[in-house]
Structures are given as structure tokens and as C-alpha cells.
Amino acid sequence: MPKRAKALFVGVDIGGTNTVAAVVDRAGKVLHREKVSTDSQADNDEFVRQTADAVRAAIKGRKLKKRDIAAVGVGAPGVVDTAAGVLVKAPNVPRLRKVPLRAGLETELQLPVYVGNDVNMGTLGEKWRGAAREADDVVGVFVGTGVGGGLVIGGAPYTGYSDVAGEIGHLIMQIDGPLCGCGNRGCLEALASRTAIERDLREAMKAGRRSVLSQLLDEDSTRIRSGLLRQALEQEDELVTEVLTRASRILGLAAMTIRHLVDPEVIVFGGGVIEACGDFMLPLIEQAAHDDPLLVDHPPMAIVRSELGDDAVLLGTVALAMTQGGELSVQAAKRKPAKKASPKYPKVAFIRFGEARVGKKTYDYDLIVDPEGKVRKRKKKLAREEFGTSHKIGARELEAFCDNQLELLVIGTGRHGMVQLDESAVQLLENHGTEYRLLPSSEAAEAYNSARGRKALLLHVTC
């Protein structure tokens, strides 16, 4: 085989709406891609032919010949018999049953073909060239219309006895909970997918809750897409914040359960909802996952965001083709947990009554700098509802950003020391082993700036 033939592969990501085929080199660089529509009414033979045509289009689009391609990797949606290369069932293409995808494509293309479930391939892609490059044991959780999951154990996809391992979206998180599309009740997907989030938002709005979504939705966007959720968060919409906080906590508890079962080095979160709202959701997911008394003395499991986006499945299929073809080992050179970069904490200054500066931005309201160094507006409503005043801080308010890894919480009590901690907050911090300091706001800013380690700040600015 010519040297060049061993250097190039075609990766295929079959989606419910579109199929993408891409030419990829051995380093994981996407050289060319083609997108074609997925025919949801196709039968087995038509489906194989259309997939083969997508591969041919990618090869032709890069001005290559078939002899330039070493192998083809395919990520298929639904239940896949990986050993046989058969797509057993695809929910979005209902006419398909037991499609001999590998055999059919090898006959059509006269190339070696390797087939896997699309979410498993996405997880493998993140392990090979994405957010989990330094880990061997990886779990992928992809939050979109549903919740998909994938497992990579020892550097290779793990599919279980009957190829259904990794169906994380169908972990039962609530006994007799909402009906899931799979037929069970209380699945993670039925509680924390975009579909579930939209259901909860619409029910609340129908019951009279106000939301900026009423203005954001129009005749051209009747669905509450992930981008609209992000816009509502940016406008500090109370209802969307509440629903996404609950969904994040559920996803975090699912991550805790995954750790108890699999103990991975890394959980990678991706999908449309995370891409749009991850800045808000991931800290809450991480907090819930790590707030685990059972494993408080163990090293923390890394929870990271997908780096590859839409290319994760394509690169995963190429990694599968290369590993099964004997050209690549994607095991980490040394088994160690993937580590997130240390947070970059901003410099804080209390300028005067009603004014503080974080980094280069000035704020005229109470604020929180969370353990990741991100600034949030303090939700005074929580304190007012519980204590009748915003000058008292309870556990309910601190739970939004305190976790077992937080070493220091600095609380700026205002110019005259008006803010106090409730006993419930003190108990929460002690349970987490978190040191806390209550200081006048000007001194609190200085103490926060000079502190080392994982830290957070709650700064009372307005009195």
C-alpha cells in the first residue's frame, strides 16, 4: 500500500438530520468535510448506499482517490452491535432494523470499515484529541435533545455484554418521575435534557411564572433552543436560572453515581445545552458531583467541557479505525487524572460605598467571585425569603458555589460589618472543611487578593 494511503481516513457521523463525512489525517486534523441529508424514511439498502455516497463525496471533495484512504470509521445513532458492525436500531430512522452497515459499506467502498455508536465515538474522540487526552478511563455525557453517554475504559470504547453500556441518559434518577421517551420513568434524560428543560419551563409559564422567554420566542422560534436559554441566562431570568440550576444539580448527581459505578478519571460534558450554557451549568454540576461524603478524602474526579464540539464523533471514528487496524494506541502514556488548568482569579477592589471593581469592570451591586474566578451577581432574594433581610447569609445561598474543594471563603460584610452568617451556613462550611473570614468589604477584597489556593469571595457592596 502506498505510504500516502496509510495517512488518511474518512470519518462519518450519521445524525438524524444530516450525515457528515470528513477526510482526516493520522494526527486528527480534518482536511475536508461533506454534509448530506439523512433520509429518515430510508430502508436498509438505501441507508447503506447514502452513507457510502457521503464517503465518496468527501474523497472526491478533497480530490483524492479511493486508494488514498486507509479505512473508514462510522458513528451511528442508536443501538450498534460493534463486533458485527450492525446497526441494530436507529430511533430517528424508524424503518431501519439490523442494518449490516460494515459489510454493506465494505462491499460498496472496497475499504475496511469500522462501526460504533455515535456517542461512544464522541467520547473516544475527546479521549484521543480533545478534553480527556491525558486519561485512559473517560465517561462522556452529552446534553442535547436527549442525554447521550459513552464509556472509554483503558483507552478503548467499552460497550458491555450486549452493547448497551453507557446509556447514561437512562439512569433512573427519580422513582416514578416524568415519562421518558424510552418508556421508563424518571430517567436522567426525562429530567435534565433540553427537552425536559423546555417542558418544565413551559409548564411554569403556563402556570403564570414570568420569563423573558415570552419575548424571545416568536413565530420563527417556537422551540426553546439552547441559544435562547443562554440569552435568558444573560438577562438573569429568574425562571430559566431556577430550572437550569435544578437540571445542573441532577446532572451533577448523575456524575456522582457514575463515579460510584465506574470511577473514571474524567467526565466530559458536551452537547448543545452545555455548549450554550456551560459557563453557568458546569460549576453547579461539579459542585453537586463532588459534594460526596463517601469520597471526601479521595482525589477529585475531573469534570471538563468538550473541546471538539461537532468534530468529536468524526475524530472518534477515525481513532476507532486506527486502533482496530493496529495503527494507533490511544492509551495515555502514563495513567493519571486529567487536570484542569488552575483558575485565573481576578483582582478585586472595594472602591467606595456602592462601587467595587473586579478586574477591569466596575459593579454597583453585591457580587460573588466563585471558585473558578467567575463573577456572579449575588441573589439577595434567597436571603430575604429565608431571613427577611439580605444582611444574613444561609446555607441555601452558599450551596450555589461552595464545595469540598473550596479552601477559603472571604465575605465582605460592607463598610460597617452589617452582614452575618447564619448557623446553617457555618455548619455547611465546616462540613466542607472550608475556612471562612468575615471582614469589612475593603479588607475583604485585600484578603481575597492575597490568598492562595482555591478561594471564593462574597462582597457586600451596597451598604
C-alpha angles and dihedrals in degrees: 000000000000116000092244092057091064092054101062136061138173118231120196127200111191111200132180091253106022139019118215123199120186137183108231131183127222091265091059097255115147107227101177138354137195127197124203132173118265110230105226090195097052121127123220098276094044091048093054091046093050092049091049090049090054090053091048090049091053092049092047092044090058089047092243135137126234089252089064091066121083097192146333125241121199131197110199127189117239134017113350129188095214097188092055096033091235126147099219098185136353115195094203094049101048098182092062118100125166096343110193089222099164096043092043094049093045089054092047097043104026088223133113110268130197122192133198141158110281097236092048087051091050090053091048089050091054089049093050103041108355144061096322102049094129096051135079099193111056136164121198122206115186116190115199133109084337133003115263127189139194137185130212112184121181090356095303133092113267115209103166134225096316101019096260100105113126098039088141093156088069099054105128105243099165125032109234089359128149118324113263126212088247090064097253125106129238098018119160087246091055091053108035111020121106087257091055092045090052091049092052093047094050092048091051093047091048088053090055105269113145123232139166085235087084088067097037094054117079140159091284095049108039092151121076097239125190091258091059090051089055092050091051091050091051088055090049092241106190097213096047090045090052095048094045091047089056092046090049092052091050091050089049092052089049088053089052089052091048089053091052090052104037108010094212123187092229139018112201116204118202142141132102097297093052093044090054102035105019095115088063100033106041097064089051092046090050093048094052093044094052097041088093119134090194094063101028092123095047125093109269119260112239116246111192141167123251112264100191102055112181092001095062095090094043092052092043092056091051090049088052092050092048096047095045089044089054096244099110143031112201094189114124113255089234125020108240135131116270108249127215118227113263111265117260104231117207125229113255129205130182099214103179142315107320096007135088133162126218112186104319097332126093123217131196097192139064110281146186127217101202127212090271092056094252121138121233133177111249112248100227090176090078092059094043092051092049103035107013090243138067089222092082124069121205136187092262091064096044094049089074092073112005120098141157092275095055107108101182136020115191116197120198105209097194128257093303102035095254098149120088137180119242117227090250090059092048090051092049092052092047091050089054092046090238120156113223134194128193111203138155106276097254091052091042091058091052092046091050093049093051097043121103129210129033107340144162136197133212107190123193104209107164103069 
